[in-house]
Amino acid sequence: MSITPKYFLFLLLIGLFNEAQAELFSGGQPQLGKALVEKHCIQCHAKQFGGDGSKIYTREHRIVKTSQGLLTQVRNCNTMIGLQWFEDEELHATSYLNNTYYHFVK
């Protein structure tokens, strides 16, 4: 099978996207973040937005608009509700939320 220039470009762009995504919250492990979010965040978000609480991430006029804003919001929630997460736990949660809902690449 020969690779056409368009297919090569497609593969290159996918590789660059995945590399940027992986470096965005370096050290964050989404699978650990999922457990943290499910244990500590969902109940509060469900009270505010109903359902399973995920509408806070998908609403039309959401507060978070950048990757730095996402990390800042996770840190704000950590402080406001007294979770006392360490920085690596904040990165785990942020990485999970980004991979699942936000999809920021930089």
C-alpha positions as CSV (number, residue, x, y, z in Angstrom):
1,M,0.0,0.0,0.0
2,S,1.4,3.4,-0.9
3,I,0.8,6.4,1.2
4,T,-0.7,9.4,-0.6
5,P,0.5,12.9,0.4
6,K,-3.0,13.6,1.9
7,Y,-2.9,10.5,4.0
8,F,0.6,11.2,5.1
9,L,-0.5,14.7,6.2
10,F,-3.5,13.3,8.0
11,L,-1.2,10.9,10.0
12,L,1.2,13.7,10.8
13,L,-1.5,16.0,12.1
14,I,-3.1,13.2,14.2
15,G,0.4,12.6,15.7
16,L,0.9,16.2,16.5
17,F,-2.5,16.6,18.0
18,N,-2.0,13.5,20.2
19,E,1.4,14.8,21.3
20,A,0.0,18.3,22.2
21,Q,-2.9,16.7,24.0
22,A,-0.5,14.5,26.0
23,E,1.8,17.3,27.0
24,L,-1.0,19.7,28.0
25,F,-1.5,18.4,31.6
26,S,1.8,16.6,31.9
27,G,1.7,14.1,34.7
28,G,-2.1,14.0,34.8
29,Q,-3.6,10.5,34.6
30,P,-7.1,10.7,33.3
31,Q,-8.1,7.4,34.8
32,L,-7.2,8.6,38.3
33,G,-8.9,11.9,37.5
34,K,-12.1,10.2,36.6
35,A,-12.2,8.5,40.0
36,L,-11.6,11.8,41.8
37,V,-14.2,13.7,39.8
38,E,-16.8,10.9,40.3
39,K,-16.1,10.8,44.1
40,H,-15.8,14.5,44.8
41,C,-17.3,16.7,42.1
42,I,-20.4,15.0,40.6
43,Q,-22.6,15.4,43.7
44,C,-22.0,19.1,43.9
45,H,-22.5,19.6,40.2
46,A,-25.7,17.5,40.2
47,K,-27.1,19.8,42.9
48,Q,-26.4,22.9,40.7
49,F,-27.3,21.6,37.3
50,G,-29.4,18.5,37.8
51,G,-29.0,15.1,36.2
52,D,-25.6,13.6,36.5
53,G,-23.9,17.0,36.9
54,S,-22.0,16.8,33.6
55,K,-24.0,19.8,32.2
56,I,-21.6,22.1,34.0
57,Y,-19.0,21.1,31.5
58,T,-21.2,21.1,28.4
59,R,-23.5,24.1,28.9
60,E,-23.5,26.8,26.3
61,H,-22.2,29.6,28.4
62,R,-19.6,27.7,30.4
63,I,-17.0,29.6,32.4
64,V,-14.0,27.5,31.3
65,K,-12.7,28.7,27.9
66,T,-9.0,27.7,28.0
67,S,-6.8,24.9,29.3
68,Q,-5.3,27.3,31.9
69,G,-8.9,28.3,32.8
70,L,-9.7,24.6,33.3
71,L,-6.8,24.1,35.7
72,T,-7.7,27.3,37.5
73,Q,-11.3,26.2,38.0
74,V,-10.3,22.8,39.3
75,R,-8.0,24.5,41.8
76,N,-10.8,26.9,42.8
77,C,-13.2,24.0,43.4
78,N,-10.5,22.2,45.4
79,T,-10.0,25.2,47.6
80,M,-13.7,26.2,47.9
81,I,-14.9,22.9,49.1
82,G,-11.8,22.0,51.1
83,L,-10.8,18.8,49.2
84,Q,-7.1,19.4,50.0
85,W,-6.0,17.7,46.8
86,F,-2.3,17.8,46.0
87,E,-1.1,19.3,42.7
88,D,-0.9,15.9,41.1
89,E,-4.5,15.2,41.9
90,E,-5.6,18.5,40.4
91,L,-3.7,17.5,37.3
92,H,-5.3,14.1,37.2
93,A,-8.8,15.6,37.5
94,T,-8.0,18.3,34.9
95,S,-6.6,15.8,32.5
96,Y,-9.8,13.7,32.8
97,L,-12.1,16.7,32.3
98,N,-10.1,17.9,29.3
99,N,-10.0,14.5,27.6
100,T,-13.7,13.9,28.3
101,Y,-15.4,17.3,27.8
102,Y,-13.1,20.2,26.8
103,H,-10.5,18.8,24.3
104,F,-8.1,21.8,24.6
105,V,-4.8,21.2,22.8
106,K,-2.8,24.1,24.1
